[in-house]
C-alpha cells in the first residue's frame, strides 16, 4: 500500500473515501486557487521535466536520481496513480 493511502485513507485507498473530495477540503486555505493555477500552468511548468525523466531513465544511476527527484517533487505536489479497475 502506498504512503498516501496509509496517511490519507486510514489504510484503505484514499481515493475511494468521499470525504477526500469534499467542498470543505477544496475551499480550504487557497486550495481552489492552487488547483486552478496548477492546471492552467501544468505544461509550462512540467513539460521540460518529462523530457528530463526520459533522460534520467537512460542513466546508470537512475535509481539514485529517481529517489532524489521523488523527494523534491513531494515538496509541492506528488500525484497518485489510480488503478484502471478503480477508475
PDB file of N, CA, C and O in Angstrom:
ATOM      1  N   UNK A   1       0.854  -1.177   0.000  1.00  0.00           N
ATOM      2  CA  UNK A   1       0.000   0.000   0.000  1.00  0.00           C
ATOM      3  C   UNK A   1       0.897   1.237   0.000  1.00  0.00           C
ATOM      4  O   UNK A   1       1.928   1.265   0.672  1.00  0.00           O
ATOM      5  N   UNK A   2       0.501   2.247  -0.750  1.00  0.00           N
ATOM      6  CA  UNK A   2       1.333   3.442  -0.858  1.00  0.00           C
ATOM      7  C   UNK A   2       1.214   4.316   0.396  1.00  0.00           C
ATOM      8  O   UNK A   2       0.277   4.187   1.183  1.00  0.00           O
ATOM      9  N   UNK A   3       2.185   5.198   0.550  1.00  0.00           N
ATOM     10  CA  UNK A   3       2.203   6.062   1.743  1.00  0.00           C
ATOM     11  C   UNK A   3       1.012   7.011   1.793  1.00  0.00           C
ATOM     12  O   UNK A   3       0.590   7.403   2.881  1.00  0.00           O
ATOM     13  N   UNK A   4       0.459   7.391   0.639  1.00  0.00           N
ATOM     14  CA  UNK A   4      -0.670   8.314   0.623  1.00  0.00           C
ATOM     15  C   UNK A   4      -1.951   7.628   1.073  1.00  0.00           C
ATOM     16  O   UNK A   4      -2.784   8.233   1.748  1.00  0.00           O
ATOM     17  N   UNK A   5      -2.107   6.354   0.693  1.00  0.00           N
ATOM     18  CA  UNK A   5      -3.277   5.601   1.173  1.00  0.00           C
ATOM     19  C   UNK A   5      -3.186   5.413   2.675  1.00  0.00           C
ATOM     20  O   UNK A   5      -4.184   5.530   3.387  1.00  0.00           O
ATOM     21  N   UNK A   6      -1.994   5.124   3.150  1.00  0.00           N
ATOM     22  CA  UNK A   6      -1.808   4.936   4.585  1.00  0.00           C
ATOM     23  C   UNK A   6      -2.094   6.223   5.345  1.00  0.00           C
ATOM     24  O   UNK A   6      -2.762   6.199   6.379  1.00  0.00           O
ATOM     25  N   UNK A   7      -1.594   7.345   4.839  1.00  0.00           N
ATOM     26  CA  UNK A   7      -1.741   8.620   5.538  1.00  0.00           C
ATOM     27  C   UNK A   7      -3.135   9.207   5.414  1.00  0.00           C
ATOM     28  O   UNK A   7      -3.694   9.682   6.403  1.00  0.00           O
ATOM     29  N   UNK A   8      -3.712   9.182   4.202  1.00  0.00           N
ATOM     30  CA  UNK A   8      -4.977   9.886   3.967  1.00  0.00           C
ATOM     31  C   UNK A   8      -6.193   8.971   3.855  1.00  0.00           C
ATOM     32  O   UNK A   8      -7.325   9.454   3.853  1.00  0.00           O
ATOM     33  N   UNK A   9      -5.985   7.690   3.762  1.00  0.00           N
ATOM     34  CA  UNK A   9      -7.101   6.786   3.579  1.00  0.00           C
ATOM     35  C   UNK A   9      -7.302   5.822   4.718  1.00  0.00           C
ATOM     36  O   UNK A   9      -8.045   4.849   4.598  1.00  0.00           O
ATOM     37  N   UNK A  10      -6.633   6.094   5.834  1.00  0.00           N
ATOM     38  CA  UNK A  10      -6.745   5.255   7.025  1.00  0.00           C
ATOM     39  C   UNK A  10      -6.509   3.788   6.678  1.00  0.00           C
ATOM     40  O   UNK A  10      -7.227   2.900   7.139  1.00  0.00           O
ATOM     41  N   UNK A  11      -5.479   3.552   5.848  1.00  0.00           N
ATOM     42  CA  UNK A  11      -5.113   2.195   5.489  1.00  0.00           C
ATOM     43  C   UNK A  11      -5.866   1.632   4.306  1.00  0.00           C
ATOM     44  O   UNK A  11      -5.603   0.504   3.891  1.00  0.00           O
ATOM     45  N   UNK A  12      -6.795   2.388   3.753  1.00  0.00           N
ATOM     46  CA  UNK A  12      -7.550   1.965   2.575  1.00  0.00           C
ATOM     47  C   UNK A  12      -7.195   2.903   1.423  1.00  0.00           C
ATOM     48  O   UNK A  12      -6.444   3.860   1.610  1.00  0.00           O
ATOM     49  N   UNK A  13      -7.726   2.636   0.250  1.00  0.00           N
ATOM     50  CA  UNK A  13      -7.457   3.524  -0.868  1.00  0.00           C
ATOM     51  C   UNK A  13      -8.085   4.893  -0.592  1.00  0.00           C
ATOM     52  O   UNK A  13      -9.305   5.008  -0.481  1.00  0.00           O
ATOM     53  N   UNK A  14      -7.252   5.920  -0.482  1.00  0.00           N
ATOM     54  CA  UNK A  14      -7.729   7.259  -0.129  1.00  0.00           C
ATOM     55  C   UNK A  14      -8.726   7.790  -1.146  1.00  0.00           C
ATOM     56  O   UNK A  14      -9.631   8.540  -0.781  1.00  0.00           O
ATOM     57  N   UNK A  15      -8.581   7.419  -2.413  1.00  0.00           N
ATOM     58  CA  UNK A  15      -9.437   7.968  -3.463  1.00  0.00           C
ATOM     59  C   UNK A  15     -10.845   7.372  -3.444  1.00  0.00           C
ATOM     60  O   UNK A  15     -11.724   7.849  -4.162  1.00  0.00           O
ATOM     61  N   UNK A  16     -11.071   6.334  -2.631  1.00  0.00           N
ATOM     62  CA  UNK A  16     -12.407   5.770  -2.512  1.00  0.00           C
ATOM     63  C   UNK A  16     -13.200   6.394  -1.360  1.00  0.00           C
ATOM     64  O   UNK A  16     -14.388   6.113  -1.203  1.00  0.00           O
ATOM     65  N   UNK A  17     -12.552   7.231  -0.564  1.00  0.00           N
ATOM     66  CA  UNK A  17     -13.217   7.901   0.560  1.00  0.00           C
ATOM     67  C   UNK A  17     -13.809   9.226   0.074  1.00  0.00           C
ATOM     68  O   UNK A  17     -13.066  10.135  -0.295  1.00  0.00           O
ATOM     69  N   UNK A  18     -15.116   9.341   0.071  1.00  0.00           N
ATOM     70  CA  UNK A  18     -15.784  10.533  -0.451  1.00  0.00           C
ATOM     71  C   UNK A  18     -15.387  11.812   0.277  1.00  0.00           C
ATOM     72  O   UNK A  18     -15.367  12.884  -0.328  1.00  0.00           O
ATOM     73  N   UNK A  19     -15.068  11.713   1.576  1.00  0.00           N
ATOM     74  CA  UNK A  19     -14.693  12.929   2.306  1.00  0.00           C
ATOM     75  C   UNK A  19     -13.412  13.564   1.761  1.00  0.00           C
ATOM     76  O   UNK A  19     -13.150  14.739   2.020  1.00  0.00           O
ATOM     77  N   UNK A  20     -12.617  12.807   1.015  1.00  0.00           N
ATOM     78  CA  UNK A  20     -11.414  13.364   0.404  1.00  0.00           C
ATOM     79  C   UNK A  20     -11.731  14.254  -0.797  1.00  0.00           C
ATOM     80  O   UNK A  20     -10.837  14.899  -1.344  1.00  0.00           O
ATOM     81  N   UNK A  21     -12.994  14.290  -1.206  1.00  0.00           N
ATOM     82  CA  UNK A  21     -13.420  15.128  -2.323  1.00  0.00           C
ATOM     83  C   UNK A  21     -14.406  16.209  -1.877  1.00  0.00           C
ATOM     84  O   UNK A  21     -15.088  16.803  -2.712  1.00  0.00           O
ATOM     85  N   UNK A  22     -14.486  16.464  -0.605  1.00  0.00           N
ATOM     86  CA  UNK A  22     -15.491  17.383  -0.082  1.00  0.00           C
ATOM     87  C   UNK A  22     -15.226  18.830  -0.499  1.00  0.00           C
ATOM     88  O   UNK A  22     -14.085  19.220  -0.750  1.00  0.00           O
ATOM     89  N   UNK A  23     -16.289  19.605  -0.564  1.00  0.00           N
ATOM     90  CA  UNK A  23     -16.172  21.026  -0.888  1.00  0.00           C
ATOM     91  C   UNK A  23     -15.358  21.748   0.187  1.00  0.00           C
ATOM     92  O   UNK A  23     -14.586  22.654  -0.126  1.00  0.00           O
ATOM     93  N   UNK A  24     -15.529  21.350   1.461  1.00  0.00           N
ATOM     94  CA  UNK A  24     -14.760  21.977   2.537  1.00  0.00           C
ATOM     95  C   UNK A  24     -13.263  21.826   2.291  1.00  0.00           C
ATOM     96  O   UNK A  24     -12.499  22.773   2.481  1.00  0.00           O
ATOM     97  N   UNK A  25     -12.853  20.653   1.875  1.00  0.00           N
ATOM     98  CA  UNK A  25     -11.434  20.418   1.591  1.00  0.00           C
ATOM     99  C   UNK A  25     -10.984  21.264   0.403  1.00  0.00           C
ATOM    100  O   UNK A  25      -9.891  21.830   0.425  1.00  0.00           O
ATOM    101  N   UNK A  26     -11.811  21.354  -0.625  1.00  0.00           N
ATOM    102  CA  UNK A  26     -11.480  22.128  -1.811  1.00  0.00           C
ATOM    103  C   UNK A  26     -11.367  23.618  -1.495  1.00  0.00           C
ATOM    104  O   UNK A  26     -10.521  24.310  -2.063  1.00  0.00           O
ATOM    105  N   UNK A  27     -12.210  24.112  -0.598  1.00  0.00           N
ATOM    106  CA  UNK A  27     -12.225  25.528  -0.252  1.00  0.00           C
ATOM    107  C   UNK A  27     -11.142  25.902   0.764  1.00  0.00           C
ATOM    108  O   UNK A  27     -10.915  27.088   1.003  1.00  0.00           O
ATOM    109  N   UNK A  28     -10.491  24.946   1.346  1.00  0.00           N
ATOM    110  CA  UNK A  28      -9.538  25.164   2.421  1.00  0.00           C
ATOM    111  C   UNK A  28      -8.300  25.955   1.967  1.00  0.00           C
ATOM    112  O   UNK A  28      -7.675  25.614   0.963  1.00  0.00           O
ATOM    113  N   UNK A  29      -7.961  26.986   2.697  1.00  0.00           N
ATOM    114  CA  UNK A  29      -6.729  27.760   2.576  1.00  0.00           C
ATOM    115  C   UNK A  29      -6.139  27.896   1.179  1.00  0.00           C
ATOM    116  O   UNK A  29      -5.001  27.486   0.947  1.00  0.00           O
ATOM    117  N   UNK A  30      -6.880  28.455   0.267  1.00  0.00           N
ATOM    118  CA  UNK A  30      -6.355  28.743  -1.065  1.00  0.00           C
ATOM    119  C   UNK A  30      -6.224  27.528  -1.971  1.00  0.00           C
ATOM    120  O   UNK A  30      -5.553  27.591  -3.001  1.00  0.00           O
ATOM    121  N   UNK A  31      -6.855  26.432  -1.598  1.00  0.00           N
ATOM    122  CA  UNK A  31      -6.759  25.205  -2.400  1.00  0.00           C
ATOM    123  C   UNK A  31      -7.334  25.413  -3.800  1.00  0.00           C
ATOM    124  O   UNK A  31      -6.767  24.930  -4.780  1.00  0.00           O
ATOM    125  N   UNK A  32      -8.454  26.126  -3.899  1.00  0.00           N
ATOM    126  CA  UNK A  32      -9.069  26.373  -5.215  1.00  0.00           C
ATOM    127  C   UNK A  32      -8.090  27.111  -6.124  1.00  0.00           C
ATOM    128  O   UNK A  32      -7.906  26.728  -7.279  1.00  0.00           O
ATOM    129  N   UNK A  33      -7.469  28.152  -5.616  1.00  0.00           N
ATOM    130  CA  UNK A  33      -6.511  28.923  -6.409  1.00  0.00           C
ATOM    131  C   UNK A  33      -5.315  28.061  -6.805  1.00  0.00           C
ATOM    132  O   UNK A  33      -4.809  28.163  -7.922  1.00  0.00           O
ATOM    133  N   UNK A  34      -4.869  27.210  -5.878  1.00  0.00           N
ATOM    134  CA  UNK A  34      -3.753  26.317  -6.166  1.00  0.00           C
ATOM    135  C   UNK A  34      -4.112  25.361  -7.305  1.00  0.00           C
ATOM    136  O   UNK A  34      -3.314  25.161  -8.221  1.00  0.00           O
ATOM    137  N   UNK A  35      -5.300  24.777  -7.252  1.00  0.00           N
ATOM    138  CA  UNK A  35      -5.721  23.820  -8.277  1.00  0.00           C
ATOM    139  C   UNK A  35      -5.851  24.523  -9.630  1.00  0.00           C
ATOM    140  O   UNK A  35      -5.390  24.000 -10.645  1.00  0.00           O
ATOM    141  N   UNK A  36      -6.467  25.690  -9.651  1.00  0.00           N
ATOM    142  CA  UNK A  36      -6.616  26.433 -10.907  1.00  0.00           C
ATOM    143  C   UNK A  36      -5.249  26.771 -11.482  1.00  0.00           C
ATOM    144  O   UNK A  36      -5.012  26.575 -12.674  1.00  0.00           O
ATOM    145  N   UNK A  37      -4.356  27.273 -10.650  1.00  0.00           N
ATOM    146  CA  UNK A  37      -3.006  27.611 -11.108  1.00  0.00           C
ATOM    147  C   UNK A  37      -2.254  26.361 -11.572  1.00  0.00           C
ATOM    148  O   UNK A  37      -1.582  26.387 -12.603  1.00  0.00           O
ATOM    149  N   UNK A  38      -2.366  25.283 -10.820  1.00  0.00           N
ATOM    150  CA  UNK A  38      -1.691  24.035 -11.159  1.00  0.00           C
ATOM    151  C   UNK A  38      -2.138  23.537 -12.537  1.00  0.00           C
ATOM    152  O   UNK A  38      -1.305  23.161 -13.361  1.00  0.00           O
ATOM    153  N   UNK A  39      -3.441  23.533 -12.785  1.00  0.00           N
ATOM    154  CA  UNK A  39      -3.955  23.036 -14.060  1.00  0.00           C
ATOM    155  C   UNK A  39      -3.667  23.984 -15.216  1.00  0.00           C
ATOM    156  O   UNK A  39      -3.339  23.534 -16.315  1.00  0.00           O
ATOM    157  N   UNK A  40      -3.782  25.279 -14.987  1.00  0.00           N
ATOM    158  CA  UNK A  40      -3.553  26.241 -16.057  1.00  0.00           C
ATOM    159  C   UNK A  40      -2.097  26.336 -16.490  1.00  0.00           C
ATOM    160  O   UNK A  40      -1.814  26.718 -17.625  1.00  0.00           O
ATOM    161  N   UNK A  41      -1.172  25.995 -15.602  1.00  0.00           N
ATOM    162  CA  UNK A  41       0.250  26.126 -15.917  1.00  0.00           C
ATOM    163  C   UNK A  41       0.992  24.799 -15.890  1.00  0.00           C
ATOM    164  O   UNK A  41       2.221  24.780 -15.819  1.00  0.00           O
ATOM    165  N   UNK A  42       0.264  23.689 -15.946  1.00  0.00           N
ATOM    166  CA  UNK A  42       0.884  22.373 -15.826  1.00  0.00           C
ATOM    167  C   UNK A  42       1.934  22.128 -16.908  1.00  0.00           C
ATOM    168  O   UNK A  42       3.054  21.718 -16.602  1.00  0.00           O
ATOM    169  N   UNK A  43       1.589  22.372 -18.151  1.00  0.00           N
ATOM    170  CA  UNK A  43       2.508  22.076 -19.248  1.00  0.00           C
ATOM    171  C   UNK A  43       3.747  22.948 -19.206  1.00  0.00           C
ATOM    172  O   UNK A  43       4.860  22.452 -19.384  1.00  0.00           O
ATOM    173  N   UNK A  44       3.571  24.240 -18.972  1.00  0.00           N
ATOM    174  CA  UNK A  44       4.752  25.115 -18.959  1.00  0.00           C
ATOM    175  C   UNK A  44       5.665  24.824 -17.772  1.00  0.00           C
ATOM    176  O   UNK A  44       6.874  25.035 -17.866  1.00  0.00           O
ATOM    177  N   UNK A  45       5.116  24.347 -16.663  1.00  0.00           N
ATOM    178  CA  UNK A  45       5.941  24.013 -15.505  1.00  0.00           C
ATOM    179  C   UNK A  45       6.568  22.625 -15.599  1.00  0.00           C
ATOM    180  O   UNK A  45       7.664  22.396 -15.089  1.00  0.00           O
ATOM    181  N   UNK A  46       5.870  21.706 -16.249  1.00  0.00           N
ATOM    182  CA  UNK A  46       6.291  20.312 -16.199  1.00  0.00           C
ATOM    183  C   UNK A  46       6.733  19.722 -17.528  1.00  0.00           C
ATOM    184  O   UNK A  46       7.265  18.612 -17.555  1.00  0.00           O
ATOM    185  N   UNK A  47       6.528  20.431 -18.625  1.00  0.00           N
ATOM    186  CA  UNK A  47       6.905  19.891 -19.930  1.00  0.00           C
ATOM    187  C   UNK A  47       8.366  19.498 -19.999  1.00  0.00           C
ATOM    188  O   UNK A  47       8.701  18.423 -20.496  1.00  0.00           O
ATOM    189  N   UNK A  48       9.229  20.353 -19.508  1.00  0.00           N
ATOM    190  CA  UNK A  48      10.669  20.082 -19.514  1.00  0.00           C
ATOM    191  C   UNK A  48      11.000  18.890 -18.603  1.00  0.00           C
ATOM    192  O   UNK A  48      11.903  18.108 -18.897  1.00  0.00           O
ATOM    193  N   UNK A  49      10.265  18.764 -17.508  1.00  0.00           N
ATOM    194  CA  UNK A  49      10.516  17.681 -16.554  1.00  0.00           C
ATOM    195  C   UNK A  49      10.282  16.318 -17.189  1.00  0.00           C
ATOM    196  O   UNK A  49      11.009  15.370 -16.891  1.00  0.00           O
ATOM    197  N   UNK A  50       9.285  16.201 -18.057  1.00  0.00           N
ATOM    198  CA  UNK A  50       9.027  14.923 -18.716  1.00  0.00           C
ATOM    199  C   UNK A  50      10.193  14.529 -19.616  1.00  0.00           C
ATOM    200  O   UNK A  50      10.576  13.360 -19.668  1.00  0.00           O
ATOM    201  N   UNK A  51      10.751  15.498 -20.317  1.00  0.00           N
ATOM    202  CA  UNK A  51      11.935  15.227 -21.139  1.00  0.00           C
ATOM    203  C   UNK A  51      13.119  14.815 -20.264  1.00  0.00           C
ATOM    204  O   UNK A  51      13.885  13.918 -20.617  1.00  0.00           O
ATOM    205  N   UNK A  52      13.254  15.480 -19.127  1.00  0.00           N
ATOM    206  CA  UNK A  52      14.352  15.149 -18.213  1.00  0.00           C
ATOM    207  C   UNK A  52      14.189  13.749 -17.632  1.00  0.00           C
ATOM    208  O   UNK A  52      15.177  13.037 -17.454  1.00  0.00           O
ATOM    209  N   UNK A  53      12.969  13.349 -17.337  1.00  0.00           N
ATOM    210  CA  UNK A  53      12.729  11.998 -16.827  1.00  0.00           C
ATOM    211  C   UNK A  53      13.121  10.942 -17.844  1.00  0.00           C
ATOM    212  O   UNK A  53      13.667   9.901 -17.480  1.00  0.00           O
ATOM    213  N   UNK A  54      12.849  11.197 -19.107  1.00  0.00           N
ATOM    214  CA  UNK A  54      13.274  10.263 -20.151  1.00  0.00           C
ATOM    215  C   UNK A  54      14.795  10.136 -20.165  1.00  0.00           C
ATOM    216  O   UNK A  54      15.332   9.039 -20.321  1.00  0.00           O
ATOM    217  N   UNK A  55      15.489  11.271 -19.999  1.00  0.00           N
ATOM    218  CA  UNK A  55      16.959  11.247 -19.967  1.00  0.00           C
ATOM    219  C   UNK A  55      17.470  10.519 -18.724  1.00  0.00           C
ATOM    220  O   UNK A  55      18.450   9.778 -18.805  1.00  0.00           O
ATOM    221  N   UNK A  56      16.826  10.717 -17.586  1.00  0.00           N
ATOM    222  CA  UNK A  56      17.226  10.061 -16.331  1.00  0.00           C
ATOM    223  C   UNK A  56      17.101   8.540 -16.459  1.00  0.00           C
ATOM    224  O   UNK A  56      17.936   7.799 -15.939  1.00  0.00           O
ATOM    225  N   UNK A  57      16.071   8.087 -17.143  1.00  0.00           N
ATOM    226  CA  UNK A  57      15.860   6.643 -17.302  1.00  0.00           C
ATOM    227  C   UNK A  57      16.983   5.961 -18.070  1.00  0.00           C
ATOM    228  O   UNK A  57      17.110   4.738 -18.026  1.00  0.00           O
ATOM    229  N   UNK A  58      17.792   6.736 -18.768  1.00  0.00           N
ATOM    230  CA  UNK A  58      18.917   6.169 -19.504  1.00  0.00           C
ATOM    231  C   UNK A  58      20.223   6.222 -18.711  1.00  0.00           C
ATOM    232  O   UNK A  58      21.247   5.736 -19.191  1.00  0.00           O
ATOM    233  N   UNK A  59      20.209   6.795 -17.519  1.00  0.00           N
ATOM    234  CA  UNK A  59      21.415   6.916 -16.703  1.00  0.00           C
ATOM    235  C   UNK A  59      21.711   5.633 -15.925  1.00  0.00           C
ATOM    236  O   UNK A  59      20.790   4.921 -15.525  1.00  0.00           O
ATOM    237  N   UNK A  60      23.011   5.337 -15.708  1.00  0.00           N
ATOM    238  CA  UNK A  60      23.363   4.162 -14.906  1.00  0.00           C
ATOM    239  C   UNK A  60      22.911   4.288 -13.445  1.00  0.00           C
ATOM    240  O   UNK A  60      22.597   3.279 -12.813  1.00  0.00           O
ATOM    241  N   UNK A  61      22.875   5.496 -12.907  1.00  0.00           N
ATOM    242  CA  UNK A  61      22.481   5.724 -11.512  1.00  0.00           C
ATOM    243  C   UNK A  61      21.035   6.201 -11.401  1.00  0.00           C
ATOM    244  O   UNK A  61      20.698   6.986 -10.514  1.00  0.00           O
ATOM    245  N   UNK A  62      20.196   5.726 -12.297  1.00  0.00           N
ATOM    246  CA  UNK A  62      18.817   6.224 -12.351  1.00  0.00           C
ATOM    247  C   UNK A  62      18.047   6.022 -11.050  1.00  0.00           C
ATOM    248  O   UNK A  62      17.202   6.853 -10.719  1.00  0.00           O
ATOM    249  N   UNK A  63      18.306   4.943 -10.295  1.00  0.00           N
ATOM    250  CA  UNK A  63      17.556   4.737  -9.051  1.00  0.00           C
ATOM    251  C   UNK A  63      17.901   5.808  -8.013  1.00  0.00           C
ATOM    252  O   UNK A  63      17.023   6.267  -7.283  1.00  0.00           O
ATOM    253  N   UNK A  64      19.153   6.201  -7.944  1.00  0.00           N
ATOM    254  CA  UNK A  64      19.558   7.267  -7.015  1.00  0.00           C
ATOM    255  C   UNK A  64      18.949   8.599  -7.440  1.00  0.00           C
ATOM    256  O   UNK A  64      18.399   9.326  -6.613  1.00  0.00           O
ATOM    257  N   UNK A  65      19.044   8.915  -8.722  1.00  0.00           N
ATOM    258  CA  UNK A  65      18.485  10.164  -9.238  1.00  0.00           C
ATOM    259  C   UNK A  65      16.973  10.171  -9.042  1.00  0.00           C
ATOM    260  O   UNK A  65      16.400  11.193  -8.665  1.00  0.00           O
ATOM    261  N   UNK A  66      16.328   9.039  -9.294  1.00  0.00           N
ATOM    262  CA  UNK A  66      14.881   8.936  -9.132  1.00  0.00           C
ATOM    263  C   UNK A  66      14.466   9.224  -7.696  1.00  0.00           C
ATOM    264  O   UNK A  66      13.510   9.968  -7.474  1.00  0.00           O
ATOM    265  N   UNK A  67      15.156   8.660  -6.723  1.00  0.00           N
ATOM    266  CA  UNK A  67      14.783   8.890  -5.327  1.00  0.00           C
ATOM    267  C   UNK A  67      14.945  10.357  -4.934  1.00  0.00           C
ATOM    268  O   UNK A  67      14.141  10.881  -4.163  1.00  0.00           O
ATOM    269  N   UNK A  68      15.969  11.020  -5.451  1.00  0.00           N
ATOM    270  CA  UNK A  68      16.160  12.453  -5.173  1.00  0.00           C
ATOM    271  C   UNK A  68      15.025  13.263  -5.803  1.00  0.00           C
ATOM    272  O   UNK A  68      14.480  14.170  -5.175  1.00  0.00           O
ATOM    273  N   UNK A  69      14.674  12.930  -7.046  1.00  0.00           N
ATOM    274  CA  UNK A  69      13.597  13.659  -7.728  1.00  0.00           C
ATOM    275  C   UNK A  69      12.251  13.460  -7.035  1.00  0.00           C
ATOM    276  O   UNK A  69      11.469  14.404  -6.915  1.00  0.00           O
ATOM    277  N   UNK A  70      11.981  12.248  -6.583  1.00  0.00           N
ATOM    278  CA  UNK A  70      10.728  11.979  -5.867  1.00  0.00           C
ATOM    279  C   UNK A  70      10.676  12.799  -4.586  1.00  0.00           C
ATOM    280  O   UNK A  70       9.653  13.411  -4.279  1.00  0.00           O
ATOM    281  N   UNK A  71      11.766  12.811  -3.842  1.00  0.00           N
ATOM    282  CA  UNK A  71      11.810  13.583  -2.595  1.00  0.00           C
ATOM    283  C   UNK A  71      11.538  15.063  -2.862  1.00  0.00           C
ATOM    284  O   UNK A  71      10.775  15.696  -2.131  1.00  0.00           O
ATOM    285  N   UNK A  72      12.156  15.614  -3.899  1.00  0.00           N
ATOM    286  CA  UNK A  72      11.960  17.032  -4.225  1.00  0.00           C
ATOM    287  C   UNK A  72      10.544  17.298  -4.722  1.00  0.00           C
ATOM    288  O   UNK A  72       9.976  18.351  -4.432  1.00  0.00           O
ATOM    289  N   UNK A  73       9.968  16.359  -5.467  1.00  0.00           N
ATOM    290  CA  UNK A  73       8.618  16.543  -6.006  1.00  0.00           C
ATOM    291  C   UNK A  73       7.565  16.593  -4.916  1.00  0.00           C
ATOM    292  O   UNK A  73       6.570  17.307  -5.042  1.00  0.00           O
ATOM    293  N   UNK A  74       7.774  15.850  -3.860  1.00  0.00           N
ATOM    294  CA  UNK A  74       6.788  15.788  -2.784  1.00  0.00           C
ATOM    295  C   UNK A  74       6.645  17.113  -2.047  1.00  0.00           C
ATOM    296  O   UNK A  74       5.675  17.306  -1.313  1.00  0.00           O
ATOM    297  N   UNK A  75       7.587  18.023  -2.228  1.00  0.00           N
ATOM    298  CA  UNK A  75       7.511  19.324  -1.553  1.00  0.00           C
ATOM    299  C   UNK A  75       6.344  20.155  -2.077  1.00  0.00           C
ATOM    300  O   UNK A  75       5.758  20.932  -1.323  1.00  0.00           O
ATOM    301  N   UNK A  76       5.994  20.006  -3.359  1.00  0.00           N
ATOM    302  CA  UNK A  76       4.921  20.828  -3.904  1.00  0.00           C
ATOM    303  C   UNK A  76       3.708  20.006  -4.329  1.00  0.00           C
ATOM    304  O   UNK A  76       2.573  20.379  -4.032  1.00  0.00           O
ATOM    305  N   UNK A  77       3.934  18.911  -5.010  1.00  0.00           N
ATOM    306  CA  UNK A  77       2.819  18.074  -5.452  1.00  0.00           C
ATOM    307  C   UNK A  77       3.383  16.725  -5.859  1.00  0.00           C
ATOM    308  O   UNK A  77       4.441  16.637  -6.483  1.00  0.00           O
ATOM    309  N   UNK A  78       2.670  15.693  -5.500  1.00  0.00           N
ATOM    310  CA  UNK A  78       3.089  14.356  -5.898  1.00  0.00           C
ATOM    311  C   UNK A  78       1.836  13.546  -6.127  1.00  0.00           C
ATOM    312  O   UNK A  78       1.120  13.225  -5.179  1.00  0.00           O
ATOM    313  N   UNK A  79       1.563  13.213  -7.373  1.00  0.00           N
ATOM    314  CA  UNK A  79       0.323  12.534  -7.723  1.00  0.00           C
ATOM    315  C   UNK A  79       0.342  11.052  -7.413  1.00  0.00           C
ATOM    316  O   UNK A  79       1.399  10.428  -7.318  1.00  0.00           O
ATOM    317  N   UNK A  80      -0.822  10.517  -7.263  1.00  0.00           N
ATOM    318  CA  UNK A  80      -1.008   9.087  -7.021  1.00  0.00           C
ATOM    319  C   UNK A  80      -1.715   8.494  -8.222  1.00  0.00           C
ATOM    320  O   UNK A  80      -2.766   8.982  -8.637  1.00  0.00           O
ATOM    321  N   UNK A  81      -1.144   7.449  -8.777  1.00  0.00           N
ATOM    322  CA  UNK A  81      -1.794   6.760  -9.889  1.00  0.00           C
ATOM    323  C   UNK A  81      -2.942   5.927  -9.341  1.00  0.00           C
ATOM    324  O   UNK A  81      -2.782   5.200  -8.360  1.00  0.00           O
ATOM    325  N   UNK A  82      -4.092   6.038  -9.975  1.00  0.00           N
ATOM    326  CA  UNK A  82      -5.259   5.278  -9.582  1.00  0.00           C
ATOM    327  C   UNK A  82      -5.348   4.067 -10.512  1.00  0.00           C
ATOM    328  O   UNK A  82      -5.268   4.234 -11.729  1.00  0.00           O
ATOM    329  N   UNK A  83      -5.509   2.863  -9.982  1.00  0.00           N
ATOM    330  CA  UNK A  83      -5.608   1.683 -10.837  1.00  0.00           C
ATOM    331  C   UNK A  83      -6.791   1.775 -11.800  1.00  0.00           C
ATOM    332  O   UNK A  83      -7.846   2.307 -11.452  1.00  0.00           O
ATOM    333  N   UNK A  84      -6.608   1.260 -12.995  1.00  0.00           N
ATOM    334  CA  UNK A  84      -7.633   1.321 -14.024  1.00  0.00           C
ATOM    335  C   UNK A  84      -8.943   0.694 -13.556  1.00  0.00           C
ATOM    336  O   UNK A  84     -10.021   1.181 -13.898  1.00  0.00           O
ATOM    337  N   UNK A  85      -8.856  -0.375 -12.782  1.00  0.00           N
ATOM    338  CA  UNK A  85     -10.057  -1.042 -12.276  1.00  0.00           C
ATOM    339  C   UNK A  85     -10.893  -0.097 -11.410  1.00  0.00           C
ATOM    340  O   UNK A  85     -12.121  -0.193 -11.397  1.00  0.00           O
ATOM    341  N   UNK A  86     -10.237   0.811 -10.690  1.00  0.00           N
ATOM    342  CA  UNK A  86     -10.957   1.727  -9.807  1.00  0.00           C
ATOM    343  C   UNK A  86     -11.480   2.961 -10.543  1.00  0.00           C
ATOM    344  O   UNK A  86     -12.401   3.627 -10.069  1.00  0.00           O
ATOM    345  N   UNK A  87     -10.896   3.261 -11.691  1.00  0.00           N
ATOM    346  CA  UNK A  87     -11.356   4.410 -12.467  1.00  0.00           C
ATOM    347  C   UNK A  87     -12.716   4.097 -13.032  1.00  0.00           C
ATOM    348  O   UNK A  87     -13.302   4.928 -13.726  1.00  0.00           O
TER     349      UNK A  87
END
